[in-house]
Amino acid sequence: MTPGDYYFNDTFTNDSQKNIIIAGGNSSVVRIFVKKDVTFGYASGINANGSANQLLFYANKSMDIKEEVNISGFLYSKKKISLLGTSPI
């Protein structure tokens, strides 16, 4: 994913065992804004090997994080964030 702001007018789902990598160096920043719910499937990830300051993930509704999801970044949900099993954040 290249640096920049991304807007999703519906839900956002990162399917099981899919990883999203932020392109560029540690100064690259991605901000993702989702109008509805967010789901991270089993063993998925986003910016797993990057620095937390590279990612801001905003959900206008709820965020559901399944088992063994690996995220390095700042997460915000207007409703709730559900963590299942072991998910390093």
DSSP file (Angstrom, degrees, kcal/mol; ACC not computed):
  #  RESIDUE AA STRUCTURE BP1 BP2  ACC     N-H-->O    O-->H-N    N-H-->O    O-->H-N    TCO  KAPPA ALPHA  PHI   PSI    X-CA   Y-CA   Z-CA
    1    1 A M              0   0    0      0, 0.0    22,-2.9     0, 0.0     3,-0.1   0.000 360.0 360.0 360.0 127.9    0.0    0.0    0.0
    2    2 A T        -     0   0    0     20,-0.2    22,-0.1     1,-0.1    20,-0.0  -0.479 360.0 -87.0 -80.0 153.1    1.5    3.3   -1.0
    3    3 A P  S    S+     0   0    0      0, 0.0     2,-0.3     0, 0.0    27,-0.2  -0.218  81.8  77.0 -57.6 145.9    1.6    6.2    1.5
    4    4 A G  E    S-a   30   0A   0     25,-1.9    27,-2.3    -3,-0.1     2,-0.4  -0.889  81.0 -54.8 146.3-174.6   -1.5    8.4    1.6
    5    5 A D  E     -a   31   0A   0     -2,-0.3     2,-0.4    25,-0.2    27,-0.2  -0.853  43.4-165.7-102.4 135.2   -5.1    8.7    2.9
    6    6 A Y  E     -a   32   0A   0     25,-2.9    27,-2.9    -2,-0.4     2,-0.4  -0.978   0.8-164.0-124.3 133.8   -7.6    6.0    2.0
    7    7 A Y  E     -a   33   0A   0     -2,-0.4     2,-0.5    25,-0.2    27,-0.2  -0.971   3.5-170.1-121.9 129.0  -11.4    6.3    2.4
    8    8 A F  E     -a   34   0A   0     25,-2.7    27,-2.8    -2,-0.4    28,-0.3  -0.980   8.5-163.6-119.4 121.4  -13.8    3.4    2.3
    9    9 A N  S    S+     0   0    0     -2,-0.5     2,-0.1    25,-0.2    -1,-0.1   0.495  78.2  27.8 -82.7  -3.7  -17.5    4.3    2.1
   10   10 A D  S    S-     0   0    0      1,-0.3    26,-1.6    26,-0.1    25,-0.4  -0.265 111.1 -40.7-128.3-145.7  -18.7    0.8    3.2
   11   11 A T        -     0   0    0     24,-0.2     2,-0.4    -2,-0.1    -1,-0.3  -0.390  47.3-142.0 -82.4 165.4  -17.1   -2.0    5.3
   12   12 A F  E     -d   38   0B   0     25,-2.1    27,-2.4    -2,-0.1     2,-0.4  -0.997  18.3-178.8-130.6 127.1  -13.4   -3.0    5.2
   13   13 A T  E     -d   39   0B   0     -2,-0.4     2,-0.7    25,-0.2    27,-0.2  -0.991  16.9-163.3-129.5 126.8  -12.4   -6.7    5.4
   14   14 A N  E     -d   40   0B   0     25,-2.8    27,-3.4    -2,-0.4     3,-0.1  -0.926  34.2-132.7-103.2 107.0   -8.8   -8.0    5.4
   15   15 A D    >   -     0   0    0     -2,-0.7     3,-1.5    25,-0.2    26,-0.0   0.002  34.3 -68.8 -61.7 163.3   -9.4  -11.7    4.6
   16   16 A S  T 3  S+     0   0    0      1,-0.3    27,-0.2    28,-0.1    -1,-0.2  -0.212 117.1   4.9 -52.9 135.5   -7.7  -14.6    6.5
   17   17 A Q  T 3  S+     0   0    0     25,-2.3     2,-0.4     1,-0.2    -1,-0.3   0.722  96.7 128.5  60.1  27.9   -4.0  -14.9    6.0
   18   18 A K    <   -     0   0    0     -3,-1.5    27,-2.1    24,-0.2     2,-0.4  -0.941  41.4-159.8-110.6 134.9   -3.7  -11.8    3.9
   19   19 A N  E     -g   45   0C   0     -2,-0.4     2,-0.5    25,-0.2    27,-0.2  -0.940   7.9-151.6-118.6 136.7   -1.1   -9.1    4.8
   20   20 A I  E     -g   46   0C   0     25,-2.2    27,-3.1    -2,-0.4     2,-0.4  -0.929  15.7-163.2-106.2 124.7   -1.1   -5.5    3.9
   21   21 A I        -     0   0    0     -2,-0.5     2,-0.6    25,-0.2    -2,-0.0  -0.894  16.2-131.7-111.2 135.7    2.4   -4.0    3.7
   22   22 A I        -     0   0    0     -2,-0.4   -20,-0.2     6,-0.1     6,-0.1  -0.771  27.0-134.3 -87.0 122.4    3.1   -0.2    3.7
   23   23 A A        +     0   0    0    -22,-2.9     2,-0.1    -2,-0.6    -1,-0.0  -0.379  63.8  31.4 -75.0 153.1    5.5    0.7    0.9
   24   24 A G  S    S-     0   0    0     -2,-0.1    -2,-0.1   -22,-0.1   -22,-0.0  -0.368  94.3 -50.3  95.7-176.2    8.5    3.0    1.4
   25   25 A G  S >  S-     0   0    0     -2,-0.1     3,-2.0     1,-0.1    25,-0.0  -0.008  70.6 -72.8 -85.4-168.3   10.6    3.6    4.5
   26   26 A N  T 3  S+     0   0    0      1,-0.3    -1,-0.1    24,-0.1    25,-0.0   0.642 127.3  63.5 -64.8 -15.2    9.7    4.4    8.1
   27   27 A S  T 3  S+     0   0    0      2,-0.1    -1,-0.3    27,-0.0     2,-0.3   0.539  78.5 107.3 -86.5  -5.7    8.7    7.9    7.1
   28   28 A S    <   -     0   0    0     -3,-2.0     2,-0.4    -6,-0.1    -6,-0.1  -0.547  53.9-165.0 -73.5 134.5    5.8    6.5    5.0
   29   29 A V        -     0   0    0     -2,-0.3   -25,-1.9     2,-0.0     2,-0.4  -0.981  11.3-170.2-128.0 133.8    2.4    7.1    6.5
   30   30 A V  E     -ab   4  55A   0     24,-3.2    26,-2.1    -2,-0.4     2,-0.5  -0.986   2.2-169.4-120.7 130.7   -0.9    5.5    5.6
   31   31 A R  E     -ab   5  56A   0    -27,-2.3   -25,-2.9    -2,-0.4     2,-0.5  -0.986   5.7-167.4-119.7 124.7   -4.2    6.7    7.1
   32   32 A I  E     -ab   6  57A   0     24,-2.9    26,-3.2    -2,-0.5     2,-0.5  -0.953   3.1-171.1-117.6 125.5   -7.3    4.5    6.5
   33   33 A F  E     -ab   7  58A   0    -27,-2.9   -25,-2.7    -2,-0.5     2,-0.5  -0.970   4.0-170.4-118.4 122.8  -10.8    5.8    7.2
   34   34 A V  E     -ab   8  59A   0     24,-2.6    26,-2.7    -2,-0.5    27,-0.3  -0.956  16.6-155.4-119.9 127.9  -13.7    3.4    7.0
   35   35 A K  S    S+     0   0    0    -27,-2.8   -24,-0.2    -2,-0.5   -26,-0.1   0.797  80.0  17.8 -71.6 -29.8  -17.4    4.5    7.2
   36   36 A K  S    S-     0   0    0    -26,-1.6    25,-1.1     1,-0.3    24,-0.4  -0.123 109.6 -26.9-119.7-144.8  -18.7    1.2    8.5
   37   37 A D        -     0   0    0     23,-0.1   -25,-2.1    24,-0.1     2,-0.4  -0.330  48.0-148.3 -77.5 154.4  -17.3   -1.9   10.3
   38   38 A V  E     -de  12  63B   0     24,-2.4    26,-2.8   -27,-0.2     2,-0.4  -0.972  12.1-172.8-121.6 136.3  -13.8   -3.3    9.9
   39   39 A T  E     -de  13  64B   0    -27,-2.4   -25,-2.8    -2,-0.4     2,-0.6  -0.996  11.0-164.4-131.8 129.4  -12.9   -7.0   10.1
   40   40 A F  E     -de  14  65B   0     24,-2.7    26,-2.4    -2,-0.4   -25,-0.2  -0.963  25.9-139.9-108.1 116.5   -9.4   -8.5   10.2
   41   41 A G    >   -     0   0    0    -27,-3.4     3,-1.7    -2,-0.6   -24,-0.2  -0.147  39.4 -58.5 -73.5 169.1   -9.6  -12.2    9.4
   42   42 A Y  T 3  S-     0   0    0      1,-0.3   -25,-2.3   -26,-0.1    26,-0.2  -0.156 119.7  -2.9 -49.3 130.8   -7.7  -15.0   11.1
   43   43 A A  T 3  S+     0   0    0     24,-2.6    -1,-0.3   -27,-0.2    26,-0.2   0.723  99.2 135.4  57.8  27.2   -3.8  -14.7   10.8
   44   44 A S    <   -     0   0    0     -3,-1.7    26,-2.0    23,-0.3     2,-0.3  -0.397  32.2-169.3 -92.4 178.5   -4.1  -11.5    8.7
   45   45 A G  E     -gh  19  70C   0    -27,-2.1   -25,-2.2    24,-0.2     2,-0.3  -0.995  21.7-155.2-162.8 161.6   -2.0   -8.4    9.2
   46   46 A I  E    S-gh  20  71C   0     24,-1.8    26,-1.7    -2,-0.3   -25,-0.2  -0.940  86.1 -14.7-145.6 123.8   -1.4   -4.8    8.3
   47   47 A N  S >  S+     0   0    0    -27,-3.1     3,-1.6    -2,-0.3   -26,-0.1   0.826  80.7 163.2  55.1  34.7    2.0   -3.1    8.6
   48   48 A A  T 3  S+     0   0    0    -28,-0.4    23,-0.1     1,-0.3    -1,-0.1   0.820  73.3  32.0 -55.9 -37.7    3.1   -6.1   10.7
   49   49 A N  T 3  S+     0   0    0     21,-0.1    -1,-0.3     2,-0.1     2,-0.1   0.288 107.6  89.7-104.6   9.7    6.8   -5.4   10.4
   50   50 A G  S <  S-     0   0    0     -3,-1.6     2,-0.3     1,-0.1   -24,-0.1  -0.292  85.7 -83.6 -96.2-176.9    6.6   -1.6   10.2
   51   51 A S    >   -     0   0    0      1,-0.1     3,-1.9    -2,-0.1     4,-0.2  -0.653  32.5-124.8 -86.9 145.4    6.6    1.1   12.8
   52   52 A A  G >  S+     0   0    0     -2,-0.3     3,-1.6     1,-0.3    22,-0.5   0.820 108.0  66.0 -58.9 -32.0    3.3    2.0   14.6
   53   53 A N  G 3  S+     0   0    0      1,-0.3    -1,-0.3    20,-0.1    20,-0.1   0.499  89.2  69.2 -72.3  -0.2    3.7    5.6   13.5
   54   54 A Q  G <  S+     0   0    0     -3,-1.9   -24,-3.2     1,-0.1     2,-0.4   0.580  97.7  54.1 -88.2 -11.3    3.2    4.5    9.9
   55   55 A L  E <   +b   30   0A   0     -3,-1.6    19,-2.8    -4,-0.2     2,-0.4  -0.981  47.3 175.7-137.5 128.9   -0.5    3.6   10.3
   56   56 A L  E     -bc  31  74A   0    -26,-2.1   -24,-2.9    -2,-0.4     2,-0.5  -0.997  14.2-172.2-122.2 123.5   -3.7    5.2   11.5
   57   57 A F  E     -bc  32  75A   0     17,-3.0    19,-2.4    -2,-0.4     2,-0.5  -0.968   3.4-173.9-121.6 117.1   -6.8    3.0   11.1
   58   58 A Y  E     -bc  33  76A   0    -26,-3.2   -24,-2.6    -2,-0.5     2,-0.5  -0.941   6.2-170.5-117.8 126.7  -10.1    4.7   11.8
   59   59 A A  E     -bc  34  77A   0     17,-2.7    19,-2.1    -2,-0.5    20,-0.3  -0.970  15.7-157.6-116.0 128.0  -13.5    2.9   11.9
   60   60 A N  S    S+     0   0    0    -26,-2.7   -23,-0.1    -2,-0.5   -25,-0.1   0.689  88.8  20.5 -74.0 -18.0  -16.7    4.9   12.2
   61   61 A K  S    S-     0   0    0    -25,-1.1    18,-1.7     1,-0.3    17,-0.4   0.048 116.6 -32.7-118.0-131.4  -18.4    1.7   13.5
   62   62 A S        -     0   0    0     17,-0.2   -24,-2.4    16,-0.2     2,-0.4  -0.558  43.0-144.8 -97.9 160.2  -16.9   -1.4   15.1
   63   63 A M  E     -ef  38  81B   0     17,-2.6    19,-3.0   -26,-0.2     2,-0.5  -0.994  10.8-165.4-125.1 126.1  -13.6   -3.2   14.6
   64   64 A D  E     -ef  39  82B   0    -26,-2.8   -24,-2.7    -2,-0.4     2,-0.6  -0.954   2.7-170.6-116.9 116.3  -13.4   -7.0   14.8
   65   65 A I  E     -ef  40  83B   0     17,-3.2    19,-2.1    -2,-0.5   -24,-0.1  -0.922  11.7-155.4-113.3 111.6   -9.9   -8.5   15.1
   66   66 A K    >   -     0   0    0    -26,-2.4     3,-0.8    -2,-0.6    18,-0.3   0.061  39.2 -52.8 -74.5-172.9   -9.8  -12.3   14.8
   67   67 A E  T 3  S+     0   0    0      1,-0.2   -24,-2.6    16,-0.1   -23,-0.3  -0.307 115.9   6.4 -67.0 144.1   -7.2  -14.7   16.1
   68   68 A E  T 3  S+     0   0    0     18,-1.3     2,-0.3    16,-0.3    -1,-0.2   0.763  81.5 156.5  57.7  34.2   -3.5  -14.3   15.4
   69   69 A V    <   -     0   0    0     -3,-0.8     2,-0.5    15,-0.3   -24,-0.2  -0.723  29.3-152.9 -86.7 139.5   -3.8  -11.0   13.6
   70   70 A N  E     +h   45   0C   0    -26,-2.0   -24,-1.8    -2,-0.3     2,-0.4  -0.953  21.1 167.8-120.5 114.0   -0.6   -8.9   13.6
   71   71 A I  E     -h   46   0C   0     17,-2.0     2,-0.5    -2,-0.5   -24,-0.2  -0.987  20.2-169.5-129.5 133.9   -1.0   -5.1   13.4
   72   72 A S        +     0   0    0    -26,-1.7     2,-0.3    -2,-0.4   -18,-0.1  -0.919  57.3  61.5-119.9 103.2    1.5   -2.3   14.0
   73   73 A G  S    S-     0   0    0     -2,-0.5     2,-0.5    16,-0.5   -17,-0.2  -0.977  87.4 -63.0 168.3-176.7   -0.3    1.0   14.1
   74   74 A F  E     -c   56   0A   0    -19,-2.8   -17,-3.0   -22,-0.5     2,-0.4  -0.876  44.9-163.6-102.0 126.7   -2.8    3.1   15.8
   75   75 A L  E     +c   57   0A   0     -2,-0.5     2,-0.4   -19,-0.2   -17,-0.2  -0.892   9.4 178.2-112.9 139.4   -6.4    1.9   15.8
   76   76 A Y  E     +c   58   0A   0    -19,-2.4   -17,-2.7    -2,-0.4     2,-0.4  -0.995   3.4 179.9-141.3 135.3   -9.5    3.9   16.6
   77   77 A S  E     -c   59   0A   0     -2,-0.4   -17,-0.2   -19,-0.2   -15,-0.1  -1.000  25.2-148.2-134.2 134.5  -13.2    2.9   16.6
   78   78 A K  S    S+     0   0    0    -19,-2.1   -16,-0.2   -17,-0.4   -18,-0.1   0.771  99.8  25.0 -69.0 -24.9  -16.2    5.0   17.4
   79   79 A K  S    S-     0   0    0    -18,-1.7     2,-0.3     1,-0.3   -17,-0.2   0.801 121.7 -44.2-102.6 -83.6  -18.0    2.0   18.7
   80   80 A K        -     0   0    0    -19,-0.2   -17,-2.6    -4,-0.1     2,-0.5  -0.985  32.8-136.5-152.5 158.9  -15.8   -0.9   20.0
   81   81 A I  E     -f   63   0B   0     -2,-0.3     2,-0.5   -19,-0.2   -17,-0.2  -0.990  21.9-160.0-118.2 121.0  -12.7   -2.9   19.1
   82   82 A S  E     -f   64   0B   0    -19,-3.0   -17,-3.2    -2,-0.5     2,-0.5  -0.902   3.2-164.9-105.2 124.4  -13.1   -6.7   19.7
   83   83 A L  E     -f   65   0B   0     -2,-0.5     2,-0.4   -19,-0.2   -17,-0.2  -0.930   4.5-166.3-108.7 129.0   -9.9   -8.8   20.1
   84   84 A L        -     0   0    0    -19,-2.1   -16,-0.3    -2,-0.5   -15,-0.3  -0.937  51.4 -31.0-116.0 137.1  -10.1  -12.6   19.8
   85   85 A G  S    S-     0   0    0     -2,-0.4     2,-0.7   -18,-0.2   -18,-0.1  -0.249 114.8 -15.0  62.5-143.2   -7.4  -15.0   20.8
   86   86 A T  S    S+     0   0    0      2,-0.0   -18,-1.3    -3,-0.0    -1,-0.1  -0.863  70.5 156.9-102.9 110.1   -3.8  -13.9   20.5
   87   87 A S        -     0   0    0     -2,-0.7     2,-0.4   -19,-0.2   -17,-0.2  -0.893  31.0-146.3-134.6 103.0   -3.4  -10.8   18.4
   88   88 A P              0   0    0      0, 0.0   -17,-2.0     0, 0.0    -2,-0.0  -0.548 360.0 360.0 -71.6 126.6   -0.3   -8.7   18.9
   89   89 A I              0   0    0     -2,-0.4   -16,-0.5   -19,-0.2   -19,-0.1   0.312 360.0 360.0-128.1 360.0   -1.1   -5.0   18.3
